[in-house]
Amino acid sequence: MRCHLALLALALLGAPAQAFTAADTRTPLSAEVRPGRFVALHGRIGPGSEAVVRAALDRAGPGRPTVLVDSPGGAIAPALAIGRLIRARGLAVAVARVAGSAPTDADAQCASACVLVLAAGVRRSIGPGAEVGVHRLVDWTTYSRTWDVYRVLKRRGVVVGRELLSRRVLSSRDVYTDAPPRDYAAVERYLAAMGETPGLVALMRATPAAGLHWMTPAELGATRIATDRDAFGAKS
């Protein structure tokens, strides 16, 4: 059993036509690097994601590449760590994905914990083709049934230990419950450190964990999560 504090977009619930698929919500975060231009992040944020982003930013070389995000969310702690890394380097963030060899905001989405990464940008671009979604913080627990094979260690006929030789996951399921108030306090402190995003946490709290609220253009402006609403594309 593994426990996490998470925000994860749930496919098919309150989502637009181009919502994340179930496969998208389970694909680990990956990074595509165009040195001097952008670092594109795609997939679910989880353990190890901060290291993926740090390595990608190092590969991007000198300068300040734009960080592109297209993610259904995931675990809160690594999302906060990624956000702090982005802010420390003074980078801009755009909700965009790579199509061919160029970035575009068309059909790009940043949902749940991804919004915390977006909030870290010194500039935050959300073009007309991009979507940003929020819902309540949740505690996410994974329950798994496994088939384990052990070597039993004996001494003089007495079992003194055992060594795991192999493990096969037979089935697993994720259970989500609403997070306690202290978790919201941690997120609010983080957002305050990143700059003003008035009303963003209120929008999160207003949306059940099993749903997803896709922010309207008015909400993107009122919360200041968007500093730029122009269509996004990297220079060729």
C-alpha positions as semicolon CSV with decimal commas, in nm:
position;residue;x (nm);y (nm);z (nm)
1;M;0,000;0,000;0,000
2;R;0,137;0,343;-0,097
3;C;-0,007;0,676;0,022
4;H;0,030;1,008;-0,158
5;L;-0,116;1,357;-0,146
6;A;-0,234;1,411;-0,499
7;L;-0,427;1,610;-0,751
8;L;-0,505;1,403;-1,058
9;A;-0,739;1,479;-1,345
10;L;-0,991;1,198;-1,376
11;A;-1,069;1,127;-1,738
12;L;-1,430;1,153;-1,859
13;L;-1,559;1,351;-1,558
14;G;-1,657;1,708;-1,636
15;A;-1,397;1,720;-1,912
16;P;-1,394;1,874;-2,258
17;A;-1,377;1,665;-2,574
18;Q;-0,996;1,646;-2,572
19;A;-0,967;1,530;-2,209
20;F;-0,685;1,306;-2,089
21;T;-0,729;0,935;-2,149
22;A;-0,683;0,673;-1,877
23;A;-0,344;0,593;-2,030
24;D;-0,242;0,960;-2,005
25;T;-0,315;0,964;-1,632
26;R;-0,075;0,672;-1,575
27;T;0,212;0,769;-1,806
28;P;0,506;0,894;-1,592
29;L;0,628;1,246;-1,653
30;S;0,876;1,274;-1,939
31;A;1,071;1,569;-2,078
32;E;1,160;1,668;-2,433
33;V;1,440;1,921;-2,465
34;R;1,510;2,175;-2,738
35;P;1,828;2,345;-2,612
36;G;1,790;2,719;-2,585
37;R;1,420;2,704;-2,677
38;F;1,199;2,494;-2,452
39;V;1,163;2,196;-2,220
40;A;0,834;2,012;-2,279
41;L;0,687;1,814;-1,987
42;H;0,419;1,552;-2,049
43;G;0,260;1,289;-1,826
44;R;0,174;1,220;-1,465
45;I;0,373;1,391;-1,189
46;G;0,504;1,145;-0,932
47;P;0,809;1,025;-0,739
48;G;1,118;1,094;-0,945
49;S;0,958;1,368;-1,156
50;E;1,166;1,644;-0,999
51;A;1,485;1,462;-1,104
52;V;1,348;1,427;-1,459
53;V;1,283;1,801;-1,480
54;R;1,613;1,899;-1,320
55;A;1,807;1,683;-1,568
56;A;1,608;1,824;-1,860
57;L;1,674;2,184;-1,756
58;D;2,044;2,106;-1,724
59;R;2,043;1,957;-2,076
60;A;1,869;2,268;-2,210
61;G;2,192;2,460;-2,159
62;P;2,241;2,828;-2,078
63;G;1,964;3,080;-2,110
64;R;1,605;3,058;-1,995
65;P;1,406;2,804;-2,194
66;T;1,029;2,813;-2,165
67;V;0,882;2,517;-1,977
68;L;0,586;2,363;-2,162
69;V;0,337;2,163;-1,956
70;D;0,074;1,914;-2,076
71;S;-0,014;1,700;-1,774
72;P;-0,313;1,549;-1,590
73;G;-0,151;1,622;-1,252
74;G;-0,038;1,369;-0,995
75;A;0,135;1,388;-0,658
76;I;0,153;1,724;-0,480
77;A;0,501;1,705;-0,323
78;P;0,693;1,657;-0,649
79;A;0,474;1,920;-0,820
80;L;0,573;2,173;-0,553
81;A;0,939;2,073;-0,586
82;I;0,927;2,117;-0,965
83;G;0,760;2,454;-0,923
84;R;1,027;2,577;-0,683
85;L;1,296;2,460;-0,925
86;I;1,135;2,651;-1,211
87;R;1,094;2,968;-1,006
88;A;1,453;2,951;-0,877
89;R;1,571;2,954;-1,240
90;G;1,340;3,240;-1,335
91;L;1,164;3,049;-1,613
92;A;0,836;3,110;-1,794
93;V;0,576;2,833;-1,819
94;A;0,326;2,774;-2,100
95;V;0,040;2,526;-2,127
96;A;0,151;2,371;-2,455
97;R;0,259;2,046;-2,617
98;V;0,494;1,949;-2,896
99;A;0,334;1,872;-3,233
100;G;0,595;1,753;-3,479
101;S;0,896;1,965;-3,394
102;A;0,718;2,280;-3,274
103;P;0,514;2,365;-2,965
104;T;0,148;2,455;-2,981
105;D;-0,122;2,542;-2,729
106;A;-0,385;2,356;-2,935
107;D;-0,545;2,082;-2,721
108;A;-0,281;2,124;-2,447
109;Q;-0,408;2,074;-2,093
110;C;-0,273;2,138;-1,744
111;A;-0,492;1,989;-1,473
112;S;-0,486;1,937;-1,100
113;A;-0,129;1,928;-0,959
114;C;0,004;2,055;-1,292
115;V;-0,150;2,392;-1,203
116;L;0,100;2,421;-0,917
117;V;0,383;2,383;-1,168
118;L;0,218;2,641;-1,393
119;A;0,189;2,886;-1,102
120;A;0,568;2,888;-1,064
121;G;0,630;3,055;-1,399
122;V;0,755;3,412;-1,391
123;R;0,527;3,443;-1,695
124;R;0,237;3,204;-1,751
125;S;0,107;3,158;-2,104
126;I;-0,232;2,994;-2,157
127;G;-0,325;3,031;-2,523
128;P;-0,680;3,008;-2,659
129;G;-0,632;2,640;-2,748
130;A;-0,513;2,540;-2,399
131;E;-0,716;2,433;-2,094
132;V;-0,649;2,453;-1,719
133;G;-0,845;2,233;-1,478
134;V;-0,873;2,221;-1,099
135;H;-1,041;2,016;-0,828
136;R;-1,005;1,942;-0,456
137;L;-0,686;1,809;-0,306
138;V;-0,706;1,438;-0,244
139;D;-0,515;1,175;-0,051
140;W;-0,440;0,899;-0,299
141;T;-0,370;0,545;-0,175
142;T;-0,274;0,255;-0,402
143;Y;-0,374;-0,094;-0,287
144;S;-0,200;-0,383;-0,464
145;R;-0,228;-0,764;-0,459
146;T;0,106;-0,925;-0,532
147;W;0,253;-1,271;-0,583
148;D;0,582;-1,276;-0,392
149;V;0,849;-1,545;-0,408
150;Y;1,089;-1,562;-0,111
151;R;1,395;-1,763;-0,015
152;V;1,355;-1,871;0,347
153;L;1,675;-1,843;0,552
154;K;1,722;-2,100;0,827
155;R;1,985;-2,162;1,089
156;R;1,987;-2,498;1,265
157;G;1,634;-2,561;1,146
158;V;1,502;-2,226;1,272
159;V;1,373;-1,959;1,031
160;V;1,590;-1,649;1,083
161;G;1,481;-1,442;0,785
162;R;1,367;-1,438;0,426
163;E;1,485;-1,281;0,101
164;L;1,248;-1,148;-0,166
165;L;1,335;-1,308;-0,502
166;S;1,053;-1,175;-0,721
167;R;0,725;-0,985;-0,705
168;R;0,441;-0,984;-0,957
169;V;0,150;-0,740;-0,925
170;L;-0,177;-0,927;-0,970
171;S;-0,406;-0,627;-0,938
172;S;-0,408;-0,274;-0,801
173;R;-0,656;0,003;-0,736
174;D;-0,634;0,367;-0,635
175;V;-0,858;0,509;-0,361
176;Y;-0,906;0,885;-0,332
177;T;-1,026;1,077;-0,024
178;D;-1,049;1,450;0,044
179;A;-0,730;1,596;0,192
180;P;-0,731;1,760;0,539
181;P;-0,712;2,141;0,590
182;R;-0,338;2,135;0,665
183;D;-0,270;2,024;0,308
184;Y;-0,457;2,325;0,171
185;A;-0,255;2,548;0,402
186;A;0,069;2,412;0,251
187;V;-0,056;2,478;-0,102
188;E;-0,171;2,829;-0,008
189;R;0,173;2,909;0,135
190;Y;0,335;2,786;-0,185
191;L;0,103;2,993;-0,406
192;A;0,162;3,301;-0,191
193;A;0,538;3,258;-0,237
194;M;0,491;3,233;-0,614
195;G;0,286;3,553;-0,633
196;E;-0,078;3,647;-0,620
197;T;-0,326;3,389;-0,746
198;P;-0,645;3,514;-0,572
199;G;-0,932;3,270;-0,564
200;L;-0,745;2,973;-0,710
201;V;-0,768;2,758;-0,395
202;A;-1,136;2,852;-0,361
203;L;-1,197;2,711;-0,710
204;M;-1,016;2,393;-0,609
205;R;-1,225;2,353;-0,295
206;A;-1,550;2,409;-0,486
207;T;-1,495;2,113;-0,719
208;P;-1,536;1,753;-0,591
209;A;-1,227;1,534;-0,611
210;A;-1,406;1,301;-0,852
211;G;-1,473;1,589;-1,091
212;L;-1,275;1,855;-1,270
213;H;-1,350;2,223;-1,327
214;W;-1,204;2,363;-1,648
215;M;-1,137;2,730;-1,581
216;T;-1,310;2,992;-1,793
217;P;-1,116;3,276;-1,959
218;A;-1,259;3,510;-1,694
219;E;-1,131;3,284;-1,413
220;L;-0,788;3,254;-1,572
221;G;-0,764;3,632;-1,565
222;A;-0,923;3,690;-1,225
223;T;-0,695;3,437;-1,050
224;R;-0,392;3,572;-1,241
225;I;-0,284;3,219;-1,318
226;A;-0,257;3,344;-1,678
227;T;-0,033;3,641;-1,751
228;D;-0,054;3,586;-2,128
229;R;-0,351;3,460;-2,333
230;D;-0,193;3,488;-2,679
231;A;-0,151;3,179;-2,897
232;F;0,175;3,009;-2,805
233;G;0,447;2,889;-3,042
234;A;0,825;2,878;-3,023
235;K;1,028;3,074;-3,270
236;S;1,167;2,865;-3,552
